[in-house]
Amino acid sequence: MMPQQRRDRICEVCAAHHVLIAEDNPYGLLGFEGQTARAVGADDENVVYLGSASKMFTPGLRVGWTVAPDSLATILGLQSEAAALNPSVFAQEVVAGCLEKYDWRSVRDEYRVLYGKWAQALMDAFDEHMPDGVTWTRPEGGFYSWITLPQDVDSYDLCMKGIDKGVEIFTTTLKKAMNA
Ligand SMILES: Cc1ncc(COP(=O)(O)O)c(C=O)c1O
């Protein structure tokens, strides 16, 4: 859901510094109001686009796809083989069958509404329970809200407390804390 202007700027900066962009986009079709963000990879060749069947069919199949510059095709294929030898043929057949036999666009529309309801429930809970000093993004699509904690809250400690309560929290500072 990132605004186009910001997408353009990211492409400019990455091109200037010869940085390849990985566009990890399993939620791109899931705009709550029916909107689909245009893929960065559609306008820029400096992108490895990653799609997944996880969000449109079901998680756990581990079937996805890549659109990448030709020069990377061989190395990506080798990397994939090194990681999994061969992705599950059964899972790929399930996804192929769904694409062929079901109206995936109407499924997408149902999921947009469903994800929107979940996001609203999350926002309502944040509004009710979050302490002062915490801010968060209100998603227009997809699966994530980014939370900003006050400077004096250690997100690593928070992660550990979350695990004790059965809640998983991703934090941008976790790796730093674990390496320390
Ligand atoms: C941003 C993001 N990328 C990739 C994935 C993984 O998708 P897959 O199930 O195809 O491995 C997820 C899963 O939740 C995700 O949130």
The ligand as an SDF file (V2000), in Angstrom:
LIG
                    3D

 16 16  0  0  0  0  0  0  0  0999 V2000
    5.8090  -10.5010    3.8970 C   0  0  0  0  0  0  0  0  0  0  0  0
    5.7450  -11.9890    3.7190 C   0  0  0  0  0  0  0  0  0  0  0  0
    6.4850  -12.5730    2.7590 N   0  0  0  0  0  0  0  0  0  0  0  0
    6.4650  -13.9130    2.5660 C   0  0  0  0  0  0  0  0  0  0  0  0
    5.6740  -14.7340    3.3470 C   0  0  0  0  0  0  0  0  0  0  0  0
    5.7590  -16.2300    3.1610 C   0  0  0  0  0  0  0  0  0  0  0  0
    4.9500  -16.7450    2.2220 O   0  0  0  0  0  0  0  0  0  0  0  0
    5.0460  -18.3310    1.9280 P   0  0  0  0  0  0  0  0  0  0  0  0
    4.0220  -18.9790    2.7970 O   0  0  0  0  0  0  0  0  0  0  0  0
    4.7470  -18.4500    0.4780 O   0  0  0  0  0  0  0  0  0  0  0  0
    6.4090  -18.7980    2.2630 O   0  0  0  0  0  0  0  0  0  0  0  0
    4.8810  -14.1840    4.3390 C   0  0  0  0  0  0  0  0  0  0  0  0
    4.0510  -15.0760    5.1610 C   0  0  0  0  0  0  0  0  0  0  0  0
    3.2740  -14.7460    5.9850 O   0  0  0  0  0  0  0  0  0  0  0  0
    4.9120  -12.7750    4.5360 C   0  0  0  0  0  0  0  0  0  0  0  0
    4.1770  -12.1950    5.4950 O   0  0  0  0  0  0  0  0  0  0  0  0
  1  2  1  0
  2  3  1  0
  2 15  2  0
  3  4  2  0
  4  5  1  0
  5  6  1  0
  5 12  2  0
  6  7  1  0
  7  8  1  0
  8  9  2  0
  8 10  1  0
  8 11  1  0
 12 13  1  0
 12 15  1  0
 13 14  2  0
 15 16  1  0
M  END
$$$$
